[in-house]
Amino acid sequence: MDDKKIMLSASEYLSQETDDRFTAELKTVLEKDDIHELHDRFYTSLKFGTAGMRGIIGGGFNRINPLIVRKVTQGLADYIKSHNTENPDKVVIAYDSRNFSREFAEAAAGVLCGNGIKVFLYYAIRPVPMLSFAVRKLDAQAGIVITASHNPPAYNGYKVYWSDGAQVTPPHDDGIAESAGRISSPDMISEISLSAAEDKGVLVWLNEEFDEHYYTMVKKTLVHPELFSDRSLTEKYAVVYTPLHGSGSVPVQKICGDLGISLHVVTEQDDADGNFPTVELPNPEDPGAMKMALDLGEKVGASLIMGTDPDADRLGIAVPSSNDNGGFILLTGNQIASLLCDYMIERLNLPEGDNSSFYCVKSLVTTDLFRNIAEKQGVKCIDTLTGFKYIAEEIARGDLADERFICGAEESFGYLTNSSVRDKDAVSTVVIVIEMMLWYAKNGFTIIERLEELWRRYGRYDESVVSKTLSGASGLKKIESILENMRKDPPAEFGGMAVTEFTDLAQGTSELPKSNVLIMRLEGGSKLVVRPSGTEPKIKFYIFSYCAPGTEHAAEMNQKNTLAIQRAIEHLLY
């Protein structure tokens, strides 16, 4: 797009946007005559993707702002009204602590109400799991969460959920995207003010009374609720928590308070602040984001440290080390997933033999230790493509088959231990992890000691990810070339280890649908999964190193294998 078209597009945006804050911001850019910045804002338009949209906050068609939110919401409204369904036209909206989240939520509500769709809007910031729960509880047609999850402060986003409480999947995601794409001007948008919507009875505010439904559900998922009434336990083992300036603070502290758990909250990170002033990235996967919590843990002698991201669907955990040097160990997403699977199944006291009416679900890039733990107990374990919406699909299938869901997990710090929510739920997982810590303490050992016992029983599992961004057209071509060459000529060895099995999911399997993913199993039990990002010019290599039970120096062996695989990956990339 040349400079003249860019300027015309900027003028068009200014004529359509009704929020003075965004028009003023764009006018400042125009006054500076910053052509590079203007190109970035207008060379394309932010679009609804597979489950929503995410972008930098600001004025412009390639930014997220009230105008873009209103256009996409009109597309959603049109899709809902044209879609044959038994559910009434109701939509639930939640939003997190990010800048302009409430404004975007209210803009979406005004459009839906203007289309005669009844909106249930949270009165204050609330996390993803509470939105998912509310969609199901209220028998709504859809839900919206205004969030950019754990992205940097400059971003916000718009995620859509369907009537099952899960993020939209085909055909709804494609249908909503097509419908939103047809909204080309504000003249096509029907909207009313929130006060008018209240007068008409099409806007209902979800308040603290409604929150109690979710809190009650979470407390009912406890396996050993009696642990929380044992003051000798709850007072002895300190728990530190940080919401990282996000929406987890209120529900986590409320539920823990109800259960008698006295949390040591990182006060500097307890305020809802979309600028996330104390961290570079509000992501509990990032060790830097957990530093303040670790420091507080050292101060109070914590037995457990936890952090949730801004929309409280991801959970990071640190536990005291088992060695004499002290300090804390930040657990990986795969380690947390394995511990949860083990705890949830063990506490069910299932009979020996076939327990396949019970099931667990994991993404294909989540550790096989999770699978081995489940199958050892006769519990079925299902692999899905990457994305928690696919785990939600398996829960829906299990409902129809009258099977019992135990837990689901993704290696990227996403977990679910109840079926009342259909997305990652860091809030309820916080409570389950506290219970797990108390149960182990009562029985004379710790979380890290349990993990080490799992390694002795099932073998040592270690995982790492190599993620490489290759920008521009040449970068995309390089990614395509890497995958195509591996498909045409599958390697006989990788990292000095023989490839014992090569699976190309582009063809699909009996367990998994078609996907642009390659899986290599290596001699000794290690594994490599290769997949490109669906939204960025990025390729990811998931390394799964494994040593069988009884292997001496297993951690060092896995480290050696991981380094060898990483060197082979570098050779591919360069």
C-alpha positions as CSV (number, residue, x, y, z in Angstrom):
1,M,0.0,0.0,0.0
2,D,1.5,3.3,-1.1
3,D,1.7,6.4,1.1
4,K,-1.3,8.0,-0.5
5,K,-3.5,5.0,0.2
6,I,-2.2,4.9,3.8
7,M,-3.2,8.5,4.3
8,L,-6.7,7.9,2.8
9,S,-7.1,4.9,5.1
10,A,-6.1,6.9,8.1
11,S,-8.7,9.6,7.2
12,E,-11.3,6.9,6.8
13,Y,-10.6,5.6,10.3
14,L,-10.8,9.0,11.8
15,S,-14.2,9.5,10.2
16,Q,-15.5,6.2,11.7
17,E,-14.0,6.1,15.2
18,T,-16.2,7.6,17.9
19,D,-13.8,7.4,20.8
20,D,-11.8,10.6,21.1
21,R,-8.9,9.0,22.9
22,F,-8.1,6.9,19.8
23,T,-8.7,9.6,17.2
24,A,-6.4,12.0,19.3
25,E,-3.7,9.3,19.5
26,L,-3.8,8.8,15.7
27,K,-3.7,12.5,15.0
28,T,-0.5,12.7,17.1
29,V,1.1,10.1,14.8
30,L,-0.1,12.0,11.8
31,E,1.3,15.3,13.1
32,K,4.7,13.6,13.5
33,D,4.4,12.4,9.9
34,D,5.6,9.0,11.0
35,I,5.1,7.1,7.8
36,H,6.6,3.9,9.1
37,E,4.2,3.9,12.0
38,L,1.2,4.7,9.8
39,H,2.0,1.9,7.4
40,D,2.0,-0.5,10.4
41,R,-1.4,0.8,11.5
42,F,-3.0,0.7,8.1
43,Y,-1.2,-1.7,5.7
44,T,-3.8,-4.4,6.6
45,S,-6.9,-4.7,8.9
46,L,-7.0,-6.6,12.2
47,K,-9.2,-9.7,11.5
48,F,-11.1,-12.2,13.5
49,G,-9.1,-15.5,13.4
50,T,-9.6,-19.0,14.6
51,A,-11.0,-18.0,18.0
52,G,-10.9,-14.2,18.1
53,M,-8.4,-11.4,17.5
54,R,-5.4,-10.0,19.2
55,G,-3.5,-6.8,18.5
56,I,-1.7,-3.7,19.7
57,I,-4.0,-1.1,21.3
58,G,-4.3,2.1,19.3
59,G,-6.0,4.0,16.4
60,G,-6.0,2.3,13.0
61,F,-7.5,-0.6,11.2
62,N,-4.5,-2.8,12.1
63,R,-5.0,-2.0,15.8
64,I,-7.5,-3.1,18.4
65,N,-9.8,-0.2,19.3
66,P,-13.5,0.5,19.9
67,L,-14.3,0.7,16.2
68,I,-12.7,-2.7,15.4
69,V,-14.4,-4.3,18.5
70,R,-17.8,-2.9,17.4
71,K,-17.4,-4.2,13.8
72,V,-16.4,-7.7,14.9
73,T,-19.2,-7.8,17.5
74,Q,-21.7,-6.9,14.8
75,G,-20.4,-9.8,12.8
76,L,-20.8,-12.1,15.8
77,A,-24.4,-10.8,16.4
78,D,-25.3,-11.4,12.7
79,Y,-23.9,-15.0,13.0
80,I,-25.8,-15.7,16.2
81,K,-29.1,-14.4,14.8
82,S,-28.7,-16.5,11.6
83,H,-27.6,-19.6,13.3
84,N,-30.3,-22.1,14.1
85,T,-30.0,-23.1,17.7
86,E,-32.0,-24.3,20.6
87,N,-30.3,-21.8,22.9
88,P,-31.8,-18.3,23.4
89,D,-29.9,-15.4,22.1
90,K,-27.8,-14.6,25.2
91,V,-24.1,-13.7,25.4
92,V,-21.9,-13.4,28.5
93,I,-19.0,-10.9,28.5
94,A,-16.0,-10.8,30.8
95,Y,-12.8,-8.7,30.7
96,D,-9.4,-8.7,32.4
97,S,-7.2,-5.9,33.8
98,R,-5.6,-4.9,30.5
99,N,-5.8,-1.3,29.3
100,F,-9.2,-0.5,27.7
101,S,-10.6,-4.0,28.5
102,R,-13.7,-2.6,30.2
103,E,-14.2,0.0,27.4
104,F,-14.0,-2.8,24.8
105,A,-16.3,-5.0,26.8
106,E,-18.9,-2.2,27.0
107,A,-18.6,-1.4,23.3
108,A,-19.3,-5.1,22.5
109,A,-22.2,-5.1,24.9
110,G,-23.8,-2.0,23.3
111,V,-23.7,-3.7,19.9
112,L,-25.1,-7.0,21.0
113,C,-27.9,-5.3,22.9
114,G,-28.6,-3.1,19.9
115,N,-29.2,-6.3,18.0
116,G,-31.7,-7.5,20.5
117,I,-29.3,-10.0,22.1
118,K,-29.4,-10.2,25.9
119,V,-26.0,-9.5,27.4
120,F,-24.8,-10.7,30.8
121,L,-21.8,-8.4,31.6
122,Y,-19.5,-8.9,34.5
123,Y,-19.4,-5.8,36.7
124,A,-15.7,-6.0,37.3
125,I,-12.7,-7.9,35.9
126,R,-13.1,-11.6,35.9
127,P,-10.9,-14.4,34.5
128,V,-11.4,-16.7,31.5
129,P,-12.6,-19.8,33.6
130,M,-15.4,-17.8,35.2
131,L,-16.6,-16.7,31.7
132,S,-16.5,-20.3,30.5
133,F,-18.4,-21.4,33.5
134,A,-21.0,-18.6,33.2
135,V,-21.7,-19.4,29.5
136,R,-22.7,-22.9,30.6
137,K,-24.5,-21.9,33.8
138,L,-26.6,-19.3,32.0
139,D,-27.3,-21.5,28.9
140,A,-25.9,-18.7,26.7
141,Q,-25.3,-18.9,23.0
142,A,-21.8,-17.4,23.2
143,G,-19.3,-15.6,25.4
144,I,-16.7,-13.0,24.9
145,V,-13.5,-12.3,26.9
146,I,-11.6,-9.1,26.4
147,T,-8.0,-10.2,27.0
148,A,-4.6,-10.7,25.4
149,S,-3.7,-13.4,27.9
150,H,0.0,-13.1,28.8
151,N,1.1,-10.8,25.9
152,P,3.0,-7.5,26.6
153,P,1.1,-4.5,27.9
154,A,0.7,-2.9,24.5
155,Y,-1.8,-5.7,23.5
156,N,-5.4,-6.5,24.0
157,G,-7.6,-9.1,22.4
158,Y,-11.1,-10.5,21.9
159,K,-11.8,-14.2,22.4
160,V,-15.1,-15.8,21.5
161,Y,-16.7,-18.9,23.2
162,W,-19.6,-21.0,22.1
163,S,-22.5,-22.5,24.0
164,D,-20.5,-25.3,25.4
165,G,-18.2,-22.8,27.2
166,A,-15.2,-23.6,25.0
167,Q,-13.5,-21.3,22.5
168,V,-15.2,-21.5,19.1
169,T,-14.1,-24.3,16.7
170,P,-15.2,-25.1,13.1
171,P,-17.7,-24.3,11.7
172,H,-18.5,-21.5,14.1
173,D,-15.0,-19.8,14.1
174,D,-15.0,-19.7,10.3
175,G,-18.7,-18.5,10.2
176,I,-18.0,-15.7,12.7
177,A,-14.9,-14.6,10.8
178,E,-16.8,-14.5,7.5
179,S,-19.7,-12.6,9.1
180,A,-17.3,-10.1,10.7
181,G,-15.5,-9.6,7.4
182,R,-18.7,-8.3,5.8
183,I,-19.0,-5.4,8.2
184,S,-17.3,-2.7,6.2
185,S,-18.7,0.5,7.8
186,P,-20.3,1.9,11.0
187,D,-23.6,2.2,9.1
188,M,-23.9,-1.6,9.3
189,I,-23.6,-1.6,13.1
190,S,-26.7,-1.5,15.3
191,E,-26.0,-0.4,18.9
192,I,-27.5,1.3,21.9
193,S,-26.2,2.8,25.1
194,L,-25.8,0.6,28.1
195,S,-28.4,2.7,30.0
196,A,-30.9,2.2,27.2
197,A,-30.1,-1.5,27.2
198,E,-30.8,-1.8,30.9
199,D,-34.1,0.0,30.5
200,K,-35.0,-2.5,27.7
201,G,-34.0,-5.4,29.9
202,V,-31.4,-6.7,27.5
203,L,-28.4,-5.9,29.8
204,V,-27.8,-7.7,33.1
205,W,-24.8,-7.1,35.3
206,L,-23.2,-10.2,36.8
207,N,-22.3,-9.3,40.4
208,E,-20.8,-10.9,43.4
209,E,-23.9,-13.0,44.0
210,F,-23.4,-14.7,40.7
211,D,-19.7,-15.3,41.4
212,E,-20.7,-17.6,44.3
213,H,-21.9,-20.2,41.8
214,Y,-18.4,-20.6,40.5
215,Y,-16.8,-20.5,43.9
216,T,-19.2,-23.2,45.1
217,M,-18.3,-25.4,42.1
218,V,-14.6,-25.1,42.7
219,K,-14.9,-26.0,46.4
220,K,-16.9,-29.1,45.4
221,T,-14.1,-30.3,43.2
222,L,-11.8,-30.9,46.2
223,V,-10.8,-34.5,46.7
224,H,-10.0,-34.1,50.4
225,P,-11.8,-31.0,51.7
226,E,-11.2,-32.1,55.2
227,L,-7.6,-31.1,54.9
228,F,-8.6,-27.4,54.9
229,S,-10.2,-27.7,58.3
230,D,-7.0,-29.1,59.8
231,R,-5.5,-25.9,61.2
232,S,-2.2,-27.7,62.1
233,L,-1.7,-28.1,58.4
234,T,-3.0,-24.9,57.0
235,E,-1.1,-22.7,59.5
236,K,2.1,-24.7,59.2
237,Y,2.6,-24.6,55.4
238,A,2.8,-21.1,54.0
239,V,1.4,-20.4,50.5
240,V,2.5,-17.4,48.4
241,Y,0.4,-16.2,45.5
242,T,0.8,-13.5,42.8
243,P,-1.9,-12.5,40.4
244,L,0.6,-10.5,38.3
245,H,-1.7,-7.5,38.3
246,G,-4.5,-9.6,36.7
247,S,-8.0,-11.0,37.2
248,G,-7.0,-14.0,39.4
249,S,-6.7,-11.9,42.5
250,V,-10.4,-11.7,43.6
251,P,-11.5,-15.3,43.0
252,V,-8.3,-16.9,44.3
253,Q,-8.3,-14.9,47.5
254,K,-12.0,-15.4,48.0
255,I,-12.0,-19.2,47.6
256,C,-8.9,-19.6,49.7
257,G,-10.3,-17.3,52.3
258,D,-13.5,-19.5,52.4
259,L,-11.3,-22.6,52.9
260,G,-9.3,-21.1,55.7
261,I,-6.1,-20.7,53.7
262,S,-4.1,-17.6,54.6
263,L,-2.3,-16.6,51.4
264,H,0.8,-14.4,51.4
265,V,0.0,-12.3,48.4
266,V,2.6,-10.2,46.6
267,T,1.1,-6.9,47.4
268,E,3.1,-5.0,44.7
269,Q,1.4,-7.2,42.1
270,D,-2.1,-7.4,43.6
271,D,-3.5,-4.3,41.9
272,A,-5.2,-4.7,38.6
273,D,-2.9,-2.7,36.3
274,G,-2.8,-3.2,32.5
275,N,0.7,-1.7,32.4
276,F,2.0,-4.6,34.5
277,P,4.6,-2.2,36.0
278,T,6.6,-4.9,38.0
279,V,7.3,-7.4,35.2
280,E,8.6,-7.3,31.6
281,L,6.0,-9.9,30.6
282,P,3.0,-10.9,32.8
283,N,3.5,-14.6,32.1
284,P,4.1,-17.2,35.0
285,E,6.1,-19.3,32.5
286,D,8.7,-16.5,32.6
287,P,11.0,-16.9,35.7
288,G,11.4,-13.1,35.8
289,A,7.6,-12.7,36.3
290,M,7.8,-14.9,39.4
291,K,10.8,-13.2,41.0
292,M,8.8,-11.1,43.6
293,A,6.8,-14.2,44.6
294,L,10.0,-16.2,45.0
295,D,11.5,-13.4,47.1
296,L,8.4,-13.4,49.3
297,G,8.5,-17.2,49.5
298,E,12.1,-17.0,50.9
299,K,11.0,-14.4,53.4
300,V,8.0,-16.4,54.8
301,G,9.4,-19.9,54.3
302,A,6.8,-20.9,51.8
303,S,5.9,-24.5,51.0
304,L,4.3,-23.5,47.8
305,I,4.5,-20.5,45.4
306,M,2.0,-19.8,42.6
307,G,1.3,-17.2,40.0
308,T,-1.5,-16.7,37.5
309,D,-1.4,-14.6,34.3
310,P,-3.7,-11.6,33.6
311,D,-6.8,-13.7,32.5
312,A,-6.0,-16.4,35.1
313,D,-6.0,-19.3,32.7
314,R,-2.3,-20.2,33.1
315,L,-0.6,-21.2,36.4
316,G,3.1,-21.2,37.4
317,I,4.3,-23.1,40.5
318,A,7.5,-23.1,42.5
319,V,8.3,-25.5,45.3
320,P,11.1,-25.9,47.8
321,S,14.1,-27.8,46.5
322,S,14.8,-31.3,47.9
323,N,18.5,-30.7,48.2
324,D,20.4,-29.2,51.1
325,N,21.2,-26.0,49.3
326,G,17.6,-24.7,49.8
327,G,15.9,-22.3,47.5
328,F,12.9,-23.0,45.2
329,I,12.4,-24.9,41.9
330,L,10.2,-23.4,39.3
331,L,8.3,-26.4,37.9
332,T,7.8,-26.8,34.1
333,G,4.4,-27.0,32.6
334,N,4.9,-30.7,31.9
335,Q,6.0,-31.4,35.5
336,I,2.9,-29.7,36.8
337,A,0.7,-31.6,34.4
338,S,2.1,-34.9,35.4
339,L,1.8,-34.1,39.2
340,L,-1.9,-33.1,38.7
341,C,-2.6,-36.2,36.7
342,D,-1.0,-38.4,39.3
343,Y,-2.8,-36.7,42.2
344,M,-6.2,-36.6,40.7
345,I,-6.1,-40.3,39.7
346,E,-4.5,-41.6,42.9
347,R,-7.0,-39.8,45.2
348,L,-9.9,-41.4,43.3
349,N,-8.9,-44.8,44.6
350,L,-9.9,-46.5,41.4
351,P,-10.0,-50.3,41.4
352,E,-7.2,-52.2,39.6
353,G,-7.8,-53.1,36.0
354,D,-9.7,-51.3,33.2
355,N,-10.9,-47.9,34.2
356,S,-11.3,-46.6,30.7
357,S,-14.7,-45.0,31.5
358,F,-12.4,-42.4,33.2
359,Y,-10.2,-40.3,31.0
360,C,-7.5,-37.6,30.9
361,V,-6.7,-35.4,27.9
362,K,-3.4,-33.7,26.9
363,S,-2.1,-31.9,23.9
364,L,0.3,-33.9,21.7
365,V,3.2,-31.6,22.8
366,T,2.6,-32.4,26.5
367,T,4.8,-35.0,28.2
368,D,4.2,-38.7,27.7
369,L,4.7,-39.1,31.5
370,F,1.2,-37.7,31.8
371,R,0.0,-40.6,29.5
372,N,2.0,-43.3,31.3
373,I,0.6,-42.2,34.7
374,A,-3.0,-42.4,33.5
375,E,-2.6,-45.7,31.6
376,K,-0.8,-47.4,34.5
377,Q,-4.1,-46.9,36.4
378,G,-6.2,-48.2,33.5
379,V,-7.4,-44.7,32.7
380,K,-7.7,-43.7,29.1
381,C,-5.5,-40.8,27.9
382,I,-6.4,-38.9,24.8
383,D,-4.0,-36.7,22.7
384,T,-5.3,-33.7,20.9
385,L,-3.9,-31.0,18.7
386,T,-2.4,-27.9,20.4
387,G,-5.1,-25.6,21.7
388,F,-7.3,-26.1,24.8
389,K,-10.4,-25.9,22.6
390,Y,-9.5,-29.4,21.4
391,I,-9.3,-30.7,25.0
392,A,-12.8,-29.1,25.5
393,E,-14.1,-31.0,22.4
394,E,-12.9,-34.3,24.0
395,I,-14.8,-33.4,27.2
396,A,-17.9,-32.8,25.2
397,R,-17.4,-36.2,23.5
398,G,-17.0,-37.8,26.9
399,D,-20.2,-36.2,28.2
400,L,-22.1,-37.9,25.3
401,A,-20.4,-41.3,26.0
402,D,-21.2,-41.0,29.8
403,E,-17.5,-41.1,30.6
404,R,-15.8,-39.2,33.5
405,F,-13.3,-36.5,32.9
406,I,-10.4,-36.4,35.4
407,C,-8.1,-33.7,34.1
408,G,-6.6,-32.0,31.0
409,A,-3.3,-30.3,30.4
410,E,-1.1,-28.4,28.0
411,E,2.6,-28.0,28.5
412,S,2.1,-24.2,28.2
413,F,1.0,-24.0,31.9
414,G,-2.7,-24.7,31.1
415,Y,-4.7,-27.2,33.3
416,L,-8.3,-28.2,34.1
417,T,-9.5,-30.5,36.8
418,N,-13.2,-30.1,36.5
419,S,-15.7,-30.3,33.6
420,S,-17.8,-27.3,34.6
421,V,-15.3,-25.1,32.8
422,R,-14.2,-25.8,29.2
423,D,-10.9,-23.8,29.1
424,K,-7.7,-23.6,31.1
425,D,-8.6,-22.8,34.7
426,A,-5.8,-21.5,36.8
427,V,-8.2,-20.5,39.7
428,S,-9.5,-23.9,40.5
429,T,-6.1,-25.5,39.8
430,V,-4.6,-23.2,42.5
431,V,-7.0,-24.8,45.0
432,I,-6.3,-28.3,43.9
433,V,-2.5,-27.7,44.1
434,I,-2.8,-26.4,47.6
435,E,-4.8,-29.5,48.5
436,M,-2.1,-31.6,46.9
437,M,0.6,-29.9,48.9
438,L,-1.3,-30.4,52.2
439,W,-2.1,-34.1,51.4
440,Y,1.6,-34.8,50.7
441,A,2.7,-32.9,53.8
442,K,0.2,-34.9,56.0
443,N,1.7,-38.0,54.6
444,G,5.3,-37.0,55.2
445,F,6.7,-35.8,51.9
446,T,6.7,-32.9,49.5
447,I,5.6,-32.1,45.9
448,I,9.2,-32.3,44.6
449,E,9.7,-35.6,46.3
450,R,6.6,-36.9,44.7
451,L,7.9,-35.8,41.3
452,E,11.1,-37.6,41.9
453,E,9.2,-40.8,42.9
454,L,7.3,-40.6,39.6
455,W,10.6,-40.4,37.7
456,R,11.8,-43.5,39.6
457,R,8.6,-45.3,38.8
458,Y,8.1,-44.3,35.1
459,G,11.5,-43.1,34.0
460,R,13.1,-39.6,33.8
461,Y,11.3,-37.2,31.5
462,D,12.7,-33.8,30.6
463,E,11.3,-31.4,28.0
464,S,12.4,-28.2,26.2
465,V,11.2,-26.1,23.3
466,V,13.2,-24.5,20.5
467,S,11.1,-21.6,19.0
468,K,12.5,-19.8,16.0
469,T,11.0,-16.8,14.3
470,L,11.9,-16.4,10.6
471,S,10.5,-13.1,9.5
472,G,9.3,-12.0,6.1
473,A,8.5,-14.0,2.9
474,S,11.9,-15.6,3.0
475,G,11.3,-16.8,6.5
476,L,8.0,-18.4,5.7
477,K,9.6,-20.0,2.7
478,K,12.4,-21.4,4.9
479,I,9.8,-22.9,7.4
480,E,7.9,-24.5,4.5
481,S,11.2,-25.9,3.1
482,I,12.2,-27.4,6.4
483,L,8.9,-29.3,6.8
484,E,8.7,-30.3,3.1
485,N,12.2,-31.7,3.0
486,M,11.6,-33.7,6.2
487,R,8.4,-35.1,4.7
488,K,10.1,-36.0,1.4
489,D,13.1,-37.6,3.0
490,P,12.4,-38.5,6.6
491,P,15.7,-38.6,8.6
492,A,17.1,-41.9,9.6
493,E,18.7,-40.3,12.6
494,F,18.4,-37.0,14.5
495,G,20.9,-35.8,17.0
496,G,22.9,-39.0,16.7
497,M,19.8,-41.1,17.7
498,A,18.1,-43.4,15.3
499,V,14.6,-42.4,14.2
500,T,12.4,-45.4,15.1
501,E,9.1,-43.9,14.0
502,F,8.2,-41.0,11.8
503,T,4.6,-39.6,11.8
504,D,3.3,-36.9,9.4
505,L,0.0,-35.6,10.7
506,A,-0.6,-33.9,7.4
507,Q,-2.1,-37.3,6.5
508,G,-3.9,-37.6,9.8
509,T,-4.0,-40.7,12.0
510,S,-6.7,-42.8,13.7
511,E,-6.3,-40.7,16.8
512,L,-5.6,-37.2,15.5
513,P,-7.0,-35.1,12.6
514,K,-4.8,-33.7,9.8
515,S,-2.4,-31.0,10.9
516,N,0.9,-29.5,9.8
517,V,2.9,-31.5,12.5
518,L,5.8,-34.0,12.3
519,I,6.5,-36.4,15.1
520,M,9.8,-38.4,15.4
521,R,10.3,-41.1,18.0
522,L,14.0,-41.7,18.7
523,E,15.9,-44.7,20.0
524,G,15.8,-44.9,23.8
525,G,12.4,-43.4,24.0
526,S,13.1,-39.7,23.3
527,K,10.8,-37.8,20.9
528,L,10.7,-34.6,18.8
529,V,7.6,-32.8,17.6
530,V,7.9,-30.1,14.9
531,R,5.1,-27.6,14.1
532,P,4.9,-24.2,12.6
533,S,2.9,-21.5,14.3
534,G,-0.6,-20.9,12.9
535,T,-0.4,-17.1,13.5
536,E,3.3,-16.1,13.3
537,P,6.3,-16.8,11.0
538,K,7.6,-19.2,13.6
539,I,8.6,-22.8,13.8
540,K,8.7,-24.8,17.1
541,F,10.6,-27.9,18.0
542,Y,9.4,-29.7,21.1
543,I,12.1,-31.9,22.6
544,F,11.1,-34.8,24.8
545,S,14.2,-36.6,26.4
546,Y,13.6,-39.8,28.2
547,C,15.6,-42.4,30.2
548,A,14.1,-45.6,31.4
549,P,13.6,-46.4,35.1
550,G,16.8,-47.3,36.9
551,T,19.1,-45.4,34.4
552,E,22.1,-44.0,36.3
553,H,22.6,-40.3,35.9
554,A,19.4,-40.0,34.0
555,A,19.2,-36.2,34.3
556,E,22.7,-35.8,32.8
557,M,21.8,-38.3,30.1
558,N,18.7,-36.4,29.2
559,Q,20.6,-33.1,29.1
560,K,23.2,-34.7,26.8
561,N,20.4,-35.9,24.4
562,T,18.6,-32.6,24.5
563,L,21.8,-30.7,23.6
564,A,22.4,-33.2,20.7
565,I,18.9,-32.6,19.4
566,Q,19.2,-28.9,19.7
567,R,22.4,-28.9,17.7
568,A,20.6,-30.9,15.0
569,I,17.8,-28.3,15.0
570,E,20.4,-25.5,14.6
571,H,21.8,-27.4,11.6
572,L,18.3,-27.5,10.1
573,L,17.7,-23.8,10.6
574,Y,21.0,-22.5,9.3
